[in-house]
Amino acid sequence: MAHTLFRRLAPLGLALTLAVPALAAGMDAFVPDGTYPGFSDVSAGAWYAADVEQAVKLGLMKGKGDGRFDPQGQLSAAEAITMAAQVHSAYTGQSFTPGGSPWYENAVDYAEENGLILRKEFSDYSAPITRSDMAGIFAYALPVEELPRINRVASIPDVTSSTAHAGAIYLLYNAGVLAGTGDGTFSPDAPIDRSSAAAILNRLALPESRVTSALDTPVDGTTVENTDGAFRLTFGAGNWEEVQQDGAAGLTFTDQNGTLKALSFAKSGQNAATLADFSVSRLTALRDALGGVELLEQPDVILFRGLPAVFYRYQEGTTVYTVFSVENSNSYVELTLAAPAGSEDAYPALLHTAYTLDLAL
């Protein structure tokens, strides 16, 4: 089982931040000062040798016994959950002791209690974990503010809106924690080996280890940049046009599924201090203009294409509107997907187009 697309980060009232205990060590908790015993199956010349040593010194990984690390061994769900629990507990200062019966029981309990995994998410904790499921755990081990964007990722060739944990995958690519395979793909359904997991853990815990990438090729279609340069979208068959609305510049796209509208609001022209403030002001203006709004889903903070986003859904007549608000350094960008109520195919198709959003840094 995978997380739903709309994995909640926090209630809207928390304004995009996650609660952290007062005694939290933060990123200062991650210091590679442990001992490294060396492993018979990790040669000094291997590409992963330094990553394995660092992950062990950080206390986030250990060997498999008999002096071996098993670098090519497939990472299990239990191992990934334990690693994420260790990262989260170190950062927040919460108590976590590995162990239990079976050996991963404490890690699973901790991960469920802290939202790193969903209850009963995995049916077999000893089975190899897929690369997408790993991303779906690691992305929640740290607050999103500790995973700032350093990359502008136009597209990951084999990750779409329907890919399990797509938002988490994009978040970690944007932050330089994930770099994918050699050809730029991510291979979300493939297992991941322990040596690769060591490299990813190091980038998660040590920001100076994170990597820049140049995934600047959009998906196939017509790519259009907004007039203010805040974002790009790529359109398939249908009609698009530039629009001006509510003091914002934007684009609309219409096809047989409905309409996608993306508007960019310059922060300099807004009274909103945060994305949450902006979203509340937009929803308030919508309510006043319509004389009331029938909310199908209340405003919440989620991951949308790796970006913290305020999300809500409402219905007017026979049309369901889904709204995502995201931000970059200079703008708030609001995407509204309008699809017929009751249609099973229209909204996913519009979401596929919305997931081509390429937001400027």
C-alpha positions in Angstrom: 0.0 0.0 0.0 1.3 3.5 -0.8 0.6 6.9 0.7 -2.3 8.7 -1.0 -1.2 11.6 -3.2 -2.4 14.0 -0.6 -0.2 13.1 2.3 -0.8 15.8 4.9 2.2 17.6 6.3 0.5 19.6 9.0 -2.8 21.4 9.8 -3.1 24.7 8.1 -3.0 26.5 11.4 0.7 25.5 11.8 1.5 27.6 8.7 3.7 25.0 6.9 5.9 24.2 9.9 5.9 21.0 11.9 6.0 21.0 15.6 9.5 20.3 17.0 10.1 19.7 20.7 11.9 22.5 22.5 14.9 20.3 23.2 15.4 19.3 19.6 19.0 19.2 18.4 18.0 20.0 14.8 20.5 19.4 12.1 23.4 19.8 14.6 22.4 16.3 15.8 24.1 14.7 12.7 27.8 14.5 13.4 29.8 11.6 11.9 31.8 10.9 15.1 31.1 7.2 15.6 33.6 4.5 15.1 33.9 2.7 11.8 34.9 -1.0 12.0 35.5 -1.5 8.3 33.8 -4.3 6.4 35.3 -7.2 4.4 33.0 -6.6 1.5 33.5 -2.8 1.2 36.8 -2.2 -0.6 38.5 1.2 -0.3 38.1 1.8 -4.0 34.4 1.2 -4.2 32.3 4.2 -5.2 30.2 3.8 -2.1 33.1 3.2 0.4 33.0 6.8 1.8 29.2 6.8 2.0 29.1 3.6 3.9 31.7 4.8 6.4 29.9 8.1 6.9 26.5 6.5 7.4 28.0 4.1 10.0 29.8 7.0 11.8 26.4 8.9 11.8 24.9 5.9 13.6 22.3 5.5 10.8 23.5 2.2 9.4 25.5 -0.8 10.6 26.7 -4.1 9.2 24.9 -7.4 8.7 27.2 -9.4 10.9 30.4 -11.5 10.3 32.2 -8.3 9.4 30.1 -7.7 6.3 28.0 -4.7 5.2 26.3 -6.4 2.2 26.5 -3.3 -0.1 24.6 -4.9 -2.9 22.0 -6.4 -0.7 18.5 -5.1 -1.1 17.3 -2.7 1.5 14.2 -4.0 3.4 11.2 -2.0 4.5 12.2 -2.7 8.1 15.7 -1.3 7.6 14.3 1.8 5.8 11.8 2.5 8.5 14.5 2.1 11.2 16.8 4.5 9.4 14.0 7.1 9.1 13.1 6.7 12.7 16.7 7.3 13.7 16.9 10.5 11.6 13.6 11.8 13.0 14.4 11.1 16.6 17.9 12.6 16.4 16.5 15.8 14.9 13.5 16.2 17.2 15.2 14.9 20.4 12.5 12.3 20.9 13.3 9.0 22.5 13.7 6.0 20.2 15.4 2.8 21.0 15.7 0.2 18.2 14.6 -3.3 19.0 11.6 -5.2 20.0 10.2 -8.5 18.8 10.5 -8.8 15.9 13.7 -6.6 15.8 12.0 -3.7 13.9 8.9 -3.5 16.2 10.0 -0.3 18.0 10.9 1.4 14.7 7.5 0.6 13.2 5.7 1.9 16.3 7.7 5.1 16.3 7.3 5.7 12.6 3.5 5.2 12.8 3.2 7.4 15.8 5.2 10.2 14.1 3.6 10.0 10.7 6.6 8.6 8.8 4.5 5.7 7.6 0.8 4.9 7.6 -0.6 2.2 9.9 -0.5 -1.2 8.2 1.2 0.4 5.2 3.5 -2.6 4.7 2.3 -6.2 4.8 5.9 -7.6 4.9 8.6 -5.6 6.6 11.3 -8.1 5.7 10.6 -7.7 2.0 12.8 -5.4 -0.2 11.5 -1.9 -0.3 11.0 -0.1 -3.6 12.8 3.1 -4.4 9.5 5.1 -4.3 8.4 3.6 -1.0 11.8 4.5 0.4 11.4 8.1 -0.7 7.9 8.1 0.8 9.5 7.3 4.2 12.7 9.4 4.1 10.8 12.5 2.9 9.0 12.8 6.3 12.0 12.1 8.5 12.8 15.8 8.5 10.6 18.9 8.5 10.2 20.3 5.0 12.1 23.5 5.9 15.2 21.3 6.4 14.8 20.2 2.7 15.0 23.5 0.8 15.0 23.5 -2.9 18.5 23.8 -4.5 17.4 22.3 -7.8 14.8 23.3 -10.4 13.6 20.0 -11.7 11.6 20.3 -14.9 10.7 16.6 -14.9 11.8 13.2 -13.8 11.2 11.0 -16.9 9.6 8.0 -15.1 7.8 9.9 -12.3 4.3 11.2 -12.9 1.3 12.3 -10.8 0.2 8.7 -10.6 3.6 7.4 -9.3 3.5 6.3 -5.7 5.0 9.0 -3.5 5.5 11.3 -6.4 5.4 14.4 -4.2 8.1 12.9 -1.9 10.3 11.9 -4.8 10.2 15.5 -6.2 10.8 16.9 -2.8 14.0 14.9 -2.4 15.2 15.6 -6.0 14.6 19.4 -5.4 16.6 19.2 -2.2 19.5 17.3 -3.7 18.9 14.2 -1.6 18.0 12.0 -4.6 19.9 12.1 -7.9 18.3 9.1 -9.6 20.1 6.6 -11.8 22.8 7.5 -14.4 20.3 8.3 -17.2 18.2 10.7 -15.1 15.4 8.3 -14.4 14.4 7.2 -10.9 13.2 3.6 -11.4 10.5 4.0 -8.7 9.4 0.4 -8.7 12.8 -1.1 -8.5 14.4 -2.2 -5.2 17.3 -0.2 -3.7 20.6 -1.6 -2.5 22.2 -0.8 0.8 25.1 1.1 -0.7 22.8 3.5 -2.5 20.7 3.9 0.7 23.9 4.9 2.5 24.5 7.7 0.0 20.9 9.0 0.3 21.0 8.9 4.1 24.2 11.0 4.1 22.5 13.6 1.9 19.5 13.6 4.1 21.4 14.2 7.3 24.2 16.4 6.0 23.1 19.3 3.8 26.7 19.9 2.6 26.5 16.4 0.9 23.5 17.2 -1.2 23.9 17.4 -5.0 22.8 19.7 -7.7 21.2 18.2 -10.8 20.3 19.5 -14.3 16.9 17.9 -15.0 15.8 20.8 -17.1 14.1 18.9 -20.0 10.3 19.2 -19.8 8.0 16.3 -20.7 6.8 16.0 -24.3 4.3 18.7 -25.3 4.1 22.4 -25.6 6.0 24.1 -22.8 4.9 27.7 -22.0 6.6 30.0 -19.6 4.5 32.5 -17.7 5.1 36.1 -18.6 6.7 36.9 -15.2 9.0 33.8 -15.4 7.6 32.4 -12.2 6.7 29.0 -13.7 6.4 26.8 -16.8 3.7 24.3 -17.7 3.7 21.8 -20.5 0.5 21.2 -22.4 -0.8 18.3 -24.5 -3.7 18.4 -27.0 -6.0 21.2 -26.1 -6.1 25.0 -26.0 -4.1 27.3 -23.8 -3.9 31.1 -23.5 -2.4 33.8 -21.3 -4.7 35.5 -18.8 -4.7 38.4 -16.4 -6.9 38.0 -13.3 -7.0 39.6 -9.8 -3.8 41.4 -10.5 -2.0 38.2 -11.4 -0.5 36.9 -14.6 -1.2 33.4 -15.7 -2.1 30.6 -18.1 -5.2 28.6 -18.7 -5.4 25.2 -20.4 -8.7 23.6 -21.6 -9.3 20.1 -23.0 -12.0 17.5 -22.9 -11.3 16.9 -19.2 -11.9 20.5 -18.0 -9.7 23.5 -17.3 -6.4 24.2 -15.5 -5.7 27.7 -14.5 -2.4 28.8 -13.1 -1.9 32.4 -11.7 1.3 34.0 -10.4 0.9 36.7 -7.7 4.0 38.7 -7.0 4.7 38.7 -3.3 5.6 42.4 -3.4 1.9 43.1 -4.2 0.5 41.0 -1.4 -0.2 41.6 2.3 0.2 37.9 3.0 3.3 37.1 5.0 3.1 33.4 4.4 1.7 30.9 1.9 -1.0 30.0 4.5 -1.9 33.7 4.8 -2.1 34.0 1.0 -4.3 30.9 0.6 -6.7 32.0 3.4 -7.0 35.5 1.8 -7.8 33.9 -1.6 -10.3 31.5 -0.1 -12.0 34.4 1.8 -12.2 36.4 -1.4 -13.7 33.4 -3.2 -16.3 32.9 -0.5 -17.3 36.6 -0.6 -17.5 36.6 -4.4 -19.7 33.5 -4.5 -21.8 34.2 -1.4 -20.4 31.1 0.3 -18.3 28.1 -0.7 -19.2 24.4 -0.3 -15.9 22.9 0.7 -15.5 19.3 -0.2 -12.1 19.1 1.5 -10.9 21.6 4.1 -7.7 23.6 3.5 -4.7 21.5 4.4 -0.9 21.4 3.8 0.3 18.7 1.5 3.2 17.9 -0.8 2.4 18.8 -4.4 5.2 17.9 -6.8 7.7 18.1 -4.0 6.4 21.6 -2.9 4.6 22.4 0.3 1.2 23.4 -0.9 -2.1 24.5 0.6 -4.8 22.4 -0.9 -8.6 22.5 -0.8 -11.5 21.4 -2.9 -15.0 22.9 -3.4 -18.0 22.5 -5.7 -20.0 25.0 -7.6 -22.9 23.7 -9.6 -21.8 20.6 -11.5 -18.1 21.5 -11.4 -15.5 20.4 -8.8 -12.6 22.8 -8.3 -9.3 21.6 -6.8 -6.9 24.4 -5.7 -3.1 24.1 -4.9 -1.1 27.1 -3.8 2.7 27.0 -3.8 5.5 29.6 -3.7 8.9 30.4 -4.8 11.2 33.3 -3.7 9.2 36.0 -5.4 5.7 34.7 -6.1 2.7 32.7 -4.9 1.4 30.4 -7.6 -2.2 29.2 -7.5 -3.3 26.3 -9.6 -7.1 25.6 -10.0 -8.3 22.4 -11.6 -11.9 22.5 -12.7 -13.4 19.1 -13.7 -17.0 17.8 -14.0 -18.4 16.3 -10.8 -18.7 12.5 -10.9 -16.1 12.1 -13.6 -13.5 9.4 -12.8 -11.0 10.3 -15.5 -11.2 14.0 -15.8 -9.5 15.1 -12.6 -6.5 12.6 -12.9 -5.9 13.8 -16.4 -5.9 17.5 -15.4 -3.6 16.6 -12.4 -1.2 15.0 -14.9 -0.9 18.3 -16.7 -0.6 20.2 -13.4 2.3 18.0 -12.5 4.3 19.5 -15.3 4.6 22.6 -13.2 8.2 23.8 -13.3 8.5 26.4 -10.6 11.4 28.9 -10.7 13.7 28.9 -7.7 
